[in-house]
Amino acid sequence: MTAWTSHPAPTLPDQDAPGVRRLRLSHPTEHGRRVGVRIEGGVEGERRPYVVLCHGFKGFMDWGFFPGLSRAIARSGHVAVSMNSSGCGVGEDPRTLDDDEGFFRDTYGRQLEDIAAVRAFARGLGSVDPEREALFGHSRGGGMMLLAAATDAPRAVALWAAIDDADRFDTATKERWRADGVLHVPNGRTGQVHRMSLAALDEFEADPARFDVLGAAARCEAPLLAVHGADDATVEPEAARRIASTAALGEALVIAGADHALGARHPCPDPDSVPALAEAIAATVAFLGTHAAR
């Protein structure tokens, strides 16, 4: 794979702890396609375990619980490498979904390319041990990280509210998508209406086996933790149980009273004040300490 080019990006003084670095990875051939990266924890020359974190659909690395989770991971002795996929919708402003063209072009295949690029970049950091990598993903990002883990095994995989089926749209929606040539996706948080190109549907239907999340779970050799909220109305809690039971070394944690975001809202400056989220973070950090740091 041709290496992406890294460029420094401004930090957020009101959010980023001292020592946090932000970068953008530019695609080697596709002008304007960029992946955001935030690096927390670690010391140059000191090889530590690390975690690559990926958001879900309409999410980004500065959304909701992600800053608190990445801080907790860094405090535990890992290097936290958070990412914004090139199609998440984030452009110049790391807190705003203003890249409509990037969102429009997004596909599962492009997300997997982005993840591979961030993993390759992270392995070259002087503060990480390339042999002690863990992957984390939320919602759709959980499904993508599981697909990535099945082809390039990390030391451990942690998922929150992960999809277990990449076929997320019903027949009527797909028919309308094909008829219009574009799918309009409302964003309840921002009031925006995003657009998805037909390329996303064409890619999936051309080779659905490539995006078989449970098939990836069956091939996953790493210890796996699937955390889910019992009251998740977006992805049913049974998804966590199916993933965990399919994986060779899987375990599920279903948290009572928790929703798709484990109780978090955006922004979420104090994760400890949200009991379900605090439980999910504690369980995840403990899991990573057991399986990625050893």
C-alpha positions in Angstrom: 0.0 0.0 0.0 1.3 3.4 -1.0 2.0 5.5 2.2 -0.3 8.4 2.9 1.4 11.7 3.7 1.1 13.2 7.2 0.7 16.9 8.0 0.4 18.6 11.4 -3.0 19.9 12.3 -4.0 22.5 15.0 -4.9 21.1 18.5 -8.0 22.2 20.4 -6.6 24.1 23.5 -9.9 23.8 25.4 -10.0 20.0 25.0 -6.6 18.5 24.2 -4.3 17.7 27.1 -0.7 18.8 26.9 1.3 16.6 24.6 -1.7 15.7 22.4 -0.8 15.7 18.7 -3.2 16.1 15.8 -2.4 15.3 12.2 -4.0 14.8 8.8 -3.1 11.9 6.5 -3.5 12.8 2.8 -4.3 10.1 0.3 -1.4 9.4 -2.1 -3.4 9.8 -5.3 -6.9 11.2 -4.4 -6.7 15.0 -4.0 -8.7 16.3 -1.1 -9.2 12.9 0.7 -7.8 13.2 4.2 -8.0 11.2 7.4 -7.8 13.0 10.8 -5.6 11.5 13.6 -5.2 12.5 17.2 -2.4 10.9 19.3 -2.6 10.9 23.1 -0.1 9.4 25.6 3.3 7.9 25.2 6.8 9.1 25.1 9.0 9.1 22.1 11.4 6.2 22.2 9.3 4.4 24.9 7.5 1.5 23.2 4.0 1.3 24.6 0.8 -0.7 23.7 -1.6 1.4 21.6 -5.2 1.5 20.6 -6.6 2.7 17.2 -10.1 4.1 17.7 -12.8 4.5 15.0 -16.1 6.3 15.3 -19.4 5.2 13.8 -21.9 6.6 11.2 -22.3 10.4 11.5 -19.7 10.3 14.3 -16.2 11.6 14.6 -13.2 11.4 16.9 -14.2 14.5 18.9 -17.9 13.4 19.3 -19.5 12.5 22.6 -17.6 9.9 24.7 -14.6 9.6 22.4 -12.4 12.3 24.0 -13.1 10.9 27.5 -12.4 7.4 26.4 -9.2 8.2 24.6 -8.0 10.1 27.7 -8.8 7.1 29.9 -6.9 4.8 27.5 -3.9 7.2 27.5 -3.9 7.4 31.3 -3.8 3.6 31.5 -0.4 3.5 29.8 -1.5 3.0 26.2 -1.1 5.4 23.3 -4.5 6.3 22.0 -4.6 6.9 18.2 -8.1 8.3 17.3 -9.2 8.7 13.7 -11.7 10.5 11.6 -12.4 8.5 8.4 -12.1 10.5 5.2 -15.9 10.2 4.7 -17.1 11.1 8.1 -18.0 14.6 7.1 -15.5 16.5 9.1 -13.5 19.0 7.1 -11.3 21.9 8.3 -13.2 22.4 11.6 -12.7 19.2 13.7 -16.0 19.8 15.4 -18.2 20.4 12.4 -19.6 18.1 9.7 -18.9 20.5 6.8 -17.3 18.1 4.3 -20.4 17.1 2.4 -18.4 15.8 -0.6 -16.4 13.5 1.6 -19.5 12.1 3.2 -21.1 11.7 -0.3 -18.1 9.6 -1.5 -17.9 7.4 1.5 -18.2 3.6 1.2 -17.3 0.6 3.4 -14.3 -0.1 1.2 -13.0 3.5 1.7 -13.4 3.2 5.4 -11.3 0.0 5.5 -8.7 1.8 3.4 -8.7 4.7 5.9 -8.3 2.3 8.9 -5.4 0.5 7.2 -3.7 3.8 6.6 -4.0 4.9 10.2 -2.8 1.5 11.4 0.2 1.7 9.1 0.9 5.2 10.3 0.5 4.3 14.0 3.0 1.4 13.7 5.7 3.9 12.6 5.3 6.1 15.7 8.3 6.1 18.0 6.1 5.8 21.1 4.4 2.5 20.3 5.2 -1.2 20.2 3.9 -2.4 16.8 3.4 -5.9 18.3 0.9 -4.6 21.0 -1.9 -3.1 18.9 -5.6 -3.1 19.9 -8.5 -1.9 17.8 -11.6 -0.1 19.1 -14.8 0.8 17.2 -18.2 2.1 17.9 -21.4 1.2 16.0 -20.5 1.0 12.3 -16.9 1.6 13.2 -17.1 -1.5 15.3 -18.1 -3.6 12.3 -15.3 -2.0 10.2 -12.7 -2.6 12.9 -13.8 -6.3 13.1 -13.4 -6.6 9.4 -10.0 -5.0 9.6 -9.0 -7.4 12.5 -10.0 -10.5 10.5 -7.4 -9.6 7.8 -4.7 -8.1 9.9 -4.9 -9.4 13.4 -4.2 -7.1 16.4 -3.5 -8.1 19.9 -7.1 -7.3 21.1 -10.4 -5.9 19.8 -12.9 -3.8 21.8 -16.3 -2.9 20.4 -19.1 -0.7 21.6 -22.6 -1.0 20.1 -21.1 -2.6 17.0 -23.2 -3.6 14.0 -23.1 -7.4 13.3 -24.6 -7.0 9.8 -23.3 -4.4 7.3 -26.6 -4.6 5.3 -28.1 -1.6 7.1 -30.8 -0.4 4.7 -34.2 -2.0 4.0 -35.5 -2.8 0.5 -37.6 0.3 0.1 -34.7 2.6 1.0 -32.4 0.9 -1.5 -35.1 1.2 -4.2 -35.4 4.9 -3.5 -31.7 5.2 -3.4 -31.3 3.7 -6.8 -34.2 5.6 -8.3 -32.8 9.0 -7.1 -29.1 8.1 -7.5 -28.4 9.5 -4.0 -29.6 8.8 -0.5 -30.4 11.7 1.8 -29.5 11.1 5.4 -30.9 13.4 8.1 -28.7 14.2 11.1 -30.9 14.6 14.1 -28.1 16.2 16.2 -27.2 19.0 13.8 -30.3 19.3 11.6 -28.2 18.7 8.5 -29.2 16.4 5.6 -26.2 14.5 4.3 -25.9 12.7 1.0 -24.6 9.2 0.2 -23.7 8.3 -3.4 -24.9 5.2 -5.2 -21.3 4.0 -5.0 -21.8 2.8 -1.4 -24.7 0.6 -2.4 -23.1 -0.7 -5.6 -19.9 -1.6 -3.7 -21.8 -3.5 -1.0 -24.1 -5.4 -3.4 -21.2 -6.3 -5.7 -19.5 -8.3 -3.0 -21.4 -8.6 0.3 -19.2 -11.4 1.5 -16.3 -8.8 1.7 -18.3 -7.0 4.4 -19.6 -10.0 6.4 -19.1 -8.8 9.9 -20.0 -12.1 11.6 -17.8 -13.9 9.2 -15.0 -11.6 10.3 -15.8 -12.4 13.9 -15.4 -16.1 13.2 -12.0 -15.4 11.7 -10.9 -13.1 14.5 -8.0 -14.6 16.4 -7.7 -11.9 19.1 -9.5 -11.6 22.4 -12.7 -9.6 21.8 -14.9 -7.5 24.1 -18.4 -6.5 22.8 -20.0 -3.8 25.0 -23.6 -2.9 24.3 -26.4 -0.9 25.9 -29.5 -3.0 26.8 -31.7 -0.2 25.6 -29.9 0.5 22.3 -32.6 1.4 19.8 -30.1 1.7 16.9 -28.3 -1.6 17.0 -30.0 -4.4 19.0 -28.1 -5.7 22.0 -28.2 -9.2 20.6 -25.6 -8.0 18.1 -23.0 -8.0 20.8 -24.0 -11.5 21.9 -23.8 -12.8 18.4 -20.4 -11.3 17.8 -19.0 -12.5 21.1 -20.4 -16.0 20.6 -19.0 -16.2 17.1 -15.5 -15.1 17.9 -13.2 -17.7 19.3 -12.2 -15.5 22.3 -15.2 -13.3 22.6 -17.1 -11.9 25.6 -20.1 -9.6 25.8 -21.0 -7.0 28.3 -24.6 -5.7 28.1 -25.1 -2.7 30.3 -28.6 -2.2 31.8 -30.4 1.1 31.0 -27.8 2.2 28.4 -28.5 3.4 24.9 -26.5 3.4 21.7 -24.1 6.0 23.0 -23.8 4.3 26.5 -25.5 7.3 28.0 -23.2 9.9 26.4 -24.4 13.1 24.8 -22.4 15.6 22.7 -20.4 17.2 24.2 -19.6 14.9 27.1 -17.0 16.7 29.3 -17.3 14.4 32.3 -17.7 10.7 31.5 -17.5 9.8 35.1 -20.9 11.5 35.7 -22.6 9.1 33.3 -22.8 5.7 35.1 -23.3 3.5 32.1 -20.5 5.2 30.2 -18.1 5.0 33.2 -18.8 1.3 33.4 -18.1 0.8 29.7 -14.9 2.8 29.9 -13.7 0.9 33.0 -14.4 -2.5 31.5 -12.7 -1.5 28.2 -9.6 -0.1 29.8 -9.3 -3.3 32.0 -9.8 -5.5 29.0 -7.1 -3.7 27.0 -4.7 -3.8 30.0 -5.1 -7.6 30.2 -4.9 -8.4 26.5 -3.1 -5.6 24.7 -0.5 -4.4 27.2 0.9 -7.8 28.2 
